[in-house]
Amino acid sequence: MTRGLHHTATGVLVPWPDLDRRHGAWPQGVDVHVWDGVTPGSEPSDAVLADIGLWVMPYAVPDAVRLLPRLPRLRAVQSLSAGVEKLLPLLPPHVALHNGRGLHDASTAEHALGLILAAQRDLPQWVADQHAGRWQPHFTRSLADARVTIVGYGSIGAALEQRLLACEAHVTRVARRARPGEGVHAVTDLPRLLPETDIVVLVLPENPATTGLFGAAELAALPDGALVVNVGRGRTLDTAALLAETTTGRLRAALDVTDPEPLPADHPLRHAPGVLLTPHVAGGSASFRPRAERLITTQVHRFATDEPLLNAVQRA
C-alpha cells in the first residue's frame, strides 16, 4: 500500500501528453510532467526529477531505467507491463512497484488465439501458396474439439480460455499451485496432463521457479503433432529442447517470446518446420493504449488524494 506520497513529492512523470485532455483535468496538488523515454533531448531537468514521487514508466523502453538514479524522492513506480521481474530488483526498498495487470489480457489472449488458429489451420502455408501462385487445398487440423492446456492460469489465461471455449476447444487449467475450487491443476500434474494435450499454451512469468520449467521431459510427454504456444516469457521454455522436437517435425510451435530475444536472424528456430514466430507483440494491440491511459489517470488521482495505488507488487 502506498500512502502519503504527495506529502513528500508532488511531481508525477507520465509517458504520454494530453492525458488530462482525454480523461479529465489533473487533480490539484500534483505537477504532471511527460517523458516518453525515447525522444532525444526530452528528459526532464534535474530540478523536475528531484520532485517526482510517482513515475509511470514508458512502455517497452528497457533503457528508461537509467532515470532511476536521478529520482531522489521517488516513492512509487507504475509499470505498464504485467511482468516486472526484471524491474523489481532495480528499485530501492522504499520504492513501491505497481504493475500493468489487466492491461494486456485481451491483447495477449487475442494474439495467442491467433497463433493457435494460424497453426491449426495452416495459414502460413496458405500465405506461401498465395505468393507462389499455388492452389493446393487440403484438410487441416482444427481448434474445435482440441484439448488445450493453459500453463500459467491467471487473468490472461482466463481471457484466453473464454476465447478458446467460444471455438469449442476443451480447456485444462494449470497454475503453480492447485486451486481445486476453481478447477485449476498444479504444475506437478503436468506429467499426467501433457500426454492428453493437443495444444499447450505457456502464459508464465519469469522467475526462478519458472525458468526452464517447460523442458525436454515436458515436450517429450506431448503426443506427436502437438502444438507448443508461448506468449509468456521466452526463458520458461527450453529452446534447445524445442528445437530438437520441431526439427524432426514431431512437434509444432507458435511463439511470441523466445530465448534468446530478439531471436538472431540466423537462429535455426526461424527455419524449423512447423514453427511460427512473432516478435513479442502479443500485448501490443489497439486496446492497450486506452486501457493504459485510464489506469494512469486513476493512479495519478489516487496519488493526489493519498489513496493506495492499484496493482501493488509484493516483494519477497
C-alpha positions in Angstrom: 0.0 0.0 0.0 1.4 3.4 -0.9 0.2 6.3 1.2 1.3 9.9 1.8 3.3 10.1 -1.4 2.3 13.6 -2.4 3.3 15.0 1.0 6.9 14.2 0.2 7.0 14.9 -3.6 4.3 16.5 -5.7 5.7 15.5 -9.1 4.3 12.8 -11.4 6.1 11.7 -14.5 3.9 10.1 -17.3 4.9 8.7 -20.7 2.3 10.4 -22.9 1.0 14.0 -23.3 -2.6 15.3 -23.2 -4.0 12.6 -20.9 -5.8 15.3 -18.9 -7.5 16.5 -22.1 -8.8 13.0 -22.9 -9.5 11.8 -19.4 -10.3 14.9 -17.3 -8.2 17.5 -15.6 -5.4 16.5 -13.3 -6.2 16.9 -9.7 -4.9 19.8 -7.7 -1.7 19.2 -5.7 0.3 17.4 -8.3 2.7 18.6 -11.1 2.5 16.3 -14.1 5.4 16.1 -16.5 5.8 14.0 -19.6 8.7 11.8 -20.8 8.3 9.1 -23.4 11.7 7.6 -22.8 12.9 7.8 -26.4 12.7 11.3 -27.8 16.2 12.8 -27.9 16.7 15.7 -25.5 13.3 15.3 -23.9 14.5 14.1 -20.4 13.2 16.4 -17.7 15.7 18.6 -15.9 17.2 17.5 -12.6 15.1 20.1 -10.8 11.9 18.5 -12.1 13.2 15.0 -11.4 14.1 15.9 -7.9 10.4 16.4 -7.1 9.0 13.2 -8.8 7.2 11.0 -6.4 5.3 8.8 -8.9 6.8 7.6 -12.1 4.7 5.9 -14.8 7.4 4.3 -16.8 7.3 4.3 -20.7 6.1 1.0 -22.1 8.6 -1.3 -23.8 11.6 1.1 -23.3 14.1 -1.1 -21.2 16.7 1.7 -21.2 14.2 4.0 -19.3 15.6 2.6 -16.0 18.6 4.9 -16.5 16.5 7.6 -14.9 16.2 5.9 -11.6 19.4 7.4 -10.0 18.1 10.9 -10.8 14.8 10.4 -8.8 15.8 11.0 -5.2 12.3 11.4 -3.9 10.7 8.7 -5.8 8.2 6.6 -3.8 6.3 4.6 -6.4 6.8 3.3 -9.9 3.9 2.3 -12.2 4.9 -0.2 -14.9 2.6 -0.7 -17.8 3.8 -4.2 -18.2 2.3 -7.2 -16.4 5.7 -8.9 -15.8 8.1 -6.8 -13.7 10.5 -9.5 -12.6 13.5 -7.6 -14.1 12.5 -4.2 -12.8 11.8 -5.2 -9.2 15.5 -5.8 -8.2 16.5 -2.4 -9.5 14.2 -0.4 -7.2 15.3 0.7 -3.7 13.4 -1.0 -0.8 11.4 2.2 -0.1 10.0 2.5 -3.7 6.8 0.7 -4.2 6.1 -1.1 -7.6 2.8 -1.4 -9.3 2.3 -3.4 -12.5 0.1 -3.3 -15.5 -2.1 -6.2 -14.5 -5.1 -6.4 -16.7 -3.9 -4.0 -19.4 -2.7 -6.8 -21.7 -5.3 -9.5 -21.0 -7.4 -9.0 -24.1 -4.4 -8.3 -26.4 -2.4 -11.3 -25.3 -5.4 -13.6 -25.4 -6.3 -12.5 -28.9 -2.7 -13.0 -30.1 -2.5 -16.4 -28.5 -5.7 -17.4 -30.2 -4.5 -16.0 -33.5 -1.3 -18.1 -33.2 -3.2 -21.2 -32.4 -5.7 -20.7 -35.3 -2.9 -19.9 -37.7 -1.0 -23.0 -36.8 -4.0 -25.3 -36.7 -5.5 -24.1 -40.0 -2.1 -23.9 -41.8 -2.3 -20.2 -42.5 1.4 -19.8 -43.1 1.2 -22.4 -45.8 -1.8 -20.7 -47.4 0.1 -17.4 -47.4 3.1 -19.0 -49.1 0.8 -20.6 -51.6 -0.8 -17.3 -52.4 2.6 -15.6 -53.1 3.8 -18.7 -55.1 0.6 -18.8 -57.2 -0.3 -22.3 -56.0 -3.8 -23.7 -55.4 -3.4 -26.8 -53.4 -6.4 -27.3 -51.0 -6.2 -29.9 -48.2 -7.8 -30.7 -44.9 -6.2 -29.1 -41.8 -6.2 -29.6 -38.1 -8.9 -27.7 -36.1 -9.2 -25.9 -32.8 -12.7 -27.2 -32.3 -12.6 -30.3 -30.1 -8.8 -29.8 -29.5 -7.5 -30.4 -26.0 -5.8 -27.2 -24.8 -3.8 -27.0 -21.6 -3.1 -23.4 -20.3 0.0 -23.4 -18.1 0.1 -20.2 -16.1 -3.7 -19.7 -15.4 -4.1 -16.1 -14.3 -6.0 -13.2 -15.8 -4.5 -13.7 -19.3 -5.1 -17.4 -19.1 -8.7 -16.8 -18.1 -9.2 -14.3 -21.0 -7.7 -16.9 -23.4 -10.0 -19.6 -22.0 -13.1 -17.6 -22.9 -11.9 -17.3 -26.5 -11.0 -21.0 -26.7 -14.3 -22.1 -25.4 -16.0 -20.0 -28.0 -14.1 -22.0 -30.5 -15.4 -25.3 -28.9 -12.0 -26.4 -27.5 -11.6 -28.3 -24.3 -9.5 -26.4 -21.8 -7.4 -27.6 -18.8 -6.1 -25.0 -16.4 -2.7 -25.3 -14.7 -1.0 -22.9 -12.3 1.8 -23.0 -9.8 -0.5 -24.4 -7.1 -3.7 -26.3 -7.4 -6.9 -24.5 -6.9 -9.4 -27.3 -6.7 -12.4 -25.0 -6.1 -11.6 -23.3 -9.5 -10.7 -26.5 -11.4 -7.0 -25.5 -11.6 -4.3 -28.2 -11.5 -0.8 -27.7 -10.1 2.3 -27.8 -12.4 3.2 -31.0 -10.7 0.3 -32.6 -12.6 1.8 -31.8 -16.0 3.3 -35.3 -16.5 -0.2 -36.7 -16.3 -1.9 -34.0 -18.3 0.5 -33.5 -21.2 0.0 -36.8 -22.9 -3.6 -35.9 -23.3 -2.9 -32.4 -24.7 -3.1 -31.3 -28.3 -2.1 -27.7 -27.7 -0.2 -26.4 -24.7 -0.1 -22.6 -24.1 2.5 -21.1 -21.8 1.5 -17.9 -20.1 4.2 -17.9 -17.4 6.1 -15.1 -15.7 9.9 -15.4 -15.5 11.2 -16.2 -12.1 13.5 -18.9 -10.6 10.6 -21.3 -10.3 9.5 -21.0 -14.0 12.8 -20.6 -15.8 13.2 -23.7 -17.9 10.0 -25.1 -16.4 9.0 -26.5 -19.8 11.9 -28.6 -20.9 12.8 -31.8 -22.7 10.8 -34.0 -20.4 7.6 -31.9 -20.7 8.0 -31.7 -24.5 8.6 -35.5 -24.8 5.4 -36.1 -22.9 3.3 -34.4 -25.5 1.8 -36.5 -28.3 3.1 -36.4 -31.8 1.9 -33.3 -33.7 1.1 -31.3 -30.6 1.4 -27.5 -30.7 3.5 -25.6 -28.2 2.5 -21.9 -27.8 4.4 -19.4 -25.7 3.0 -15.9 -25.0 4.6 -15.5 -21.5 8.4 -15.3 -21.2 10.9 -16.9 -23.5 13.1 -18.4 -20.8 10.3 -20.5 -19.4 10.6 -22.8 -22.5 13.9 -24.7 -23.2 14.8 -23.5 -26.7 17.3 -26.3 -27.4 14.8 -29.0 -26.4 12.0 -27.4 -28.5 14.4 -27.1 -31.5 15.2 -30.8 -31.2 11.5 -31.7 -31.3 10.5 -29.3 -34.1 13.5 -30.1 -36.3 12.2 -33.6 -36.6 8.7 -32.4 -37.2 7.3 -34.3 -34.2 6.1 -31.1 -32.5 5.0 -27.7 -33.8 5.4 -24.3 -32.2 3.9 -20.8 -32.3 6.0 -18.4 -30.3 5.6 -14.7 -29.4 8.5 -14.9 -27.0 11.8 -16.7 -27.4 15.1 -17.3 -25.7 17.3 -15.6 -26.7 15.3 -12.5 -27.5 15.4 -10.9 -30.0 16.0 -14.1 -31.9 19.1 -13.8 -34.1 18.5 -13.6 -37.8 20.3 -16.9 -38.4 18.9 -18.8 -35.4 17.8 -22.3 -36.6 14.4 -21.9 -34.8 13.5 -19.5 -37.6 13.7 -22.2 -40.2 12.4 -25.2 -38.2 9.4 -26.9 -39.8 6.1 -26.1 -38.2 7.3 -23.1 -36.3 5.5 -19.7 -36.4 7.2 -16.7 -34.8 6.1 -13.2 -33.9 8.4 -10.6 -32.3 7.0 -10.3 -28.7 4.0 -8.3 -29.8 1.1 -10.1 -28.1 0.4 -7.2 -25.7 0.7 -4.5 -28.4 -2.8 -4.0 -29.8 -5.1 -1.0 -30.2 -6.8 -1.9 -26.9 -3.7 -1.4 -24.9 -3.3 2.4 -25.1 -6.8 3.4 -24.0 -6.7 1.0 -21.1 -3.2 2.1 -20.0 -4.3 5.8 -20.1 -7.3 5.0 -17.9 -5.0 3.2 -15.4 -2.5 6.1 -15.4 -5.3 8.7 -14.8 -6.6 6.6 -11.9 -3.2 6.2 -10.3 -2.4 9.9 -10.5 -5.7 10.8 -8.9 -5.1 8.2 -6.1 -1.6 9.6 -5.7 -3.0 13.1 -5.3 -5.7 12.1 -2.8 -3.4 9.9 -0.7 -5.2 6.7 -1.7 -3.5 3.3 -2.1 -2.3 2.8 -5.7 -3.7 -0.2 -7.6 -1.8 -3.3 -8.7 0.8 -3.3 -5.9 3.6 -5.9 -6.5 4.6 -7.7 -3.3 8.2 -8.0 -2.6 9.6 -11.4 -1.5 
